[in-house]
Amino acid sequence: MEIINSRITKKELGEKSLHYFKTFIKVVVDIEKEIIALDAELHSDLEAYLLESGSKQENLWGINLYPLNDKENFIEFTSLINIRPHQDNYSMEITSSMVKEKIKGIVDKHIYYEA
């Protein structure tokens, strides 16, 4: 597991993190600290890792990144850790457009999507 808080390329992301799954990477984003945790088999492992590093659970959202896809299909906003009725998210998919936009901004900040 690794916390990304500096910029890497999409190619570097794929080279270092496509060993659990062949086409995607499980990621947890802290939308307050604007950091990304990746490189685990489960989103819940990444969530626990960030919690141990001082993150607050209400700021952590699970996504999947597809480094082999085009930019429009790079991010998937689905994870079991996103089911949280107390934050009005009743499904695995993140339903808040505000949270999705925040996550897109953080991903763009840390991962350079070269053509």
C-alpha positions in Angstrom: 0.0 0.0 0.0 1.1 3.5 -0.8 -0.1 7.0 -0.3 0.3 9.3 -3.3 0.7 12.9 -2.5 2.9 14.0 -5.4 2.3 13.9 -9.2 2.9 10.7 -11.2 2.0 9.7 -14.7 -0.7 7.3 -15.7 2.0 5.1 -17.2 3.9 5.0 -13.9 0.6 4.3 -12.1 0.0 1.3 -14.3 3.6 0.0 -14.0 3.6 0.1 -10.2 0.1 -0.9 -9.4 -1.5 -3.3 -11.9 -0.4 -6.5 -10.1 -3.5 -7.3 -8.0 -5.8 -6.9 -11.0 -4.8 -6.8 -14.7 -7.0 -3.8 -15.8 -7.7 -1.7 -12.8 -6.4 -0.4 -9.5 -8.4 0.0 -6.3 -7.9 3.4 -4.7 -9.2 5.3 -1.7 -9.2 9.1 -1.8 -9.2 11.4 1.2 -11.1 14.4 -0.1 -10.0 16.6 2.9 -6.3 15.9 2.8 -6.3 15.5 -1.0 -4.3 12.3 -1.0 -4.7 9.0 -2.7 -4.0 5.5 -1.2 -3.5 2.6 -3.7 -2.0 -0.8 -4.2 -4.1 -3.2 -2.2 -6.5 -6.0 -3.0 -9.4 -4.4 -1.0 -10.6 -0.8 -0.7 -11.2 -1.6 3.0 -7.4 -2.2 3.5 -6.7 1.1 1.9 -9.3 2.8 4.1 -7.8 1.3 7.2 -4.3 2.4 6.1 -5.5 6.0 5.7 -7.4 5.9 9.0 -4.1 4.8 10.7 -2.4 7.7 9.0 -4.8 10.2 10.5 -7.6 10.5 8.0 -11.3 10.7 9.0 -13.6 8.0 7.7 -16.2 10.5 6.4 -13.6 11.9 4.0 -12.6 8.6 2.5 -14.2 7.3 -0.7 -13.4 4.3 -2.8 -12.8 4.4 -6.5 -11.2 2.3 -9.2 -8.7 3.6 -11.8 -8.3 2.1 -15.2 -4.9 3.1 -16.5 -5.4 1.3 -19.8 -8.6 3.1 -20.7 -9.2 6.5 -22.3 -9.6 9.5 -20.0 -13.4 9.4 -20.0 -13.3 5.8 -18.7 -10.4 6.2 -16.3 -12.3 6.6 -13.0 -15.1 4.4 -11.7 -16.8 5.7 -8.5 -17.7 2.3 -7.1 -16.7 0.5 -3.8 -18.3 -1.3 -0.9 -16.8 1.3 1.5 -19.0 4.0 -0.2 -22.2 2.5 1.3 -22.9 4.9 4.1 -26.5 5.9 4.7 -25.4 8.5 7.4 -23.9 10.5 4.5 -26.8 9.9 2.2 -24.9 7.4 0.0 -27.0 4.3 -0.1 -25.1 2.4 -2.8 -21.6 1.3 -3.8 -21.6 4.1 -6.4 -20.8 7.6 -5.1 -24.0 9.5 -5.8 -22.9 13.1 -4.8 -21.8 15.0 -7.9 -19.9 17.4 -5.5 -17.9 14.4 -4.1 -17.3 13.0 -7.6 -16.0 16.4 -8.8 -13.7 16.8 -5.8 -12.3 13.3 -6.4 -11.7 14.0 -10.1 -9.8 17.1 -9.1 -7.6 15.2 -6.7 -7.0 12.5 -9.2 -6.1 15.1 -11.8 -3.8 16.8 -9.3 -1.8 13.6 -8.6 -2.0 11.6 -11.8 -1.0 13.1 -15.1 -3.1 11.6 -17.8 -0.8 11.8 -20.8 -2.2 11.0 -24.3 
